[in-house]
Amino acid sequence: METFKLNNGRTLGVEYSEWASSPREWDNLTKCIFFGTYSHVGDKHDYNSNDYNGWNEMEQDIIKREQPVIIKKVYMYVHSGATISLTPFDCKWDSGVLGFVIITKEDLKREYNWKVITKKRLESVLENINNVLEGEIEVLDDYISGNVYEFSIQDENGDTEDSCGGFYGSDIKTNGILDHLSIEDKELVLEQI
């Protein structure tokens, strides 16, 4: 647990959250098609890895069936914990392909309330949806690796004034915890970091 001094003898305590929900339960733009022991951290699907002769054949079938606008491989490293990434890990023994993350045309139509996806429309959102895809994988990695936090504010007597959980990512400056503090308390925490 990390503790920060606040105004009037109060403290802010930040610790790992034991009750984090999977980001795949949220309203996502992407679909994660994962396989193997960690397939449960992705979305439900009807693909069976035994039906394919490798990742390339599987990717081609996903492209044919799902018609994704974007498809990227997701890699996993498992050794005293687990982490995922859109780029391969250096360790050939404890890492490999977990599956794919996609954004489909249907997802875009729903997201932007489009009936038709034109080339111009797609080009106008391509950078944004790529950022969304990367962000959703980053948050899922935080969940998988246990990088989810909660905070509590105690008064000078040690009684809890406020608490909240579900902050994904270890950087207190960007994970949203500071947004729950007054300007004065936020400035005190930033001085201590």
Secondary structure by P-SEA (a helix, b strand, c coil): cbbbbbcccbbbbbbbbcccccccccccccccccccccccccccccccccccccaaaaaaaaaaaccccbbbbbbbbbccccccccccccccccccccccccccaaaaaaaaccccccaaaaaacaaaaaaaaaaaaaaaaaaaacccbbbbbbccccccccccccccccccccccccccccaaaaaaaaaac
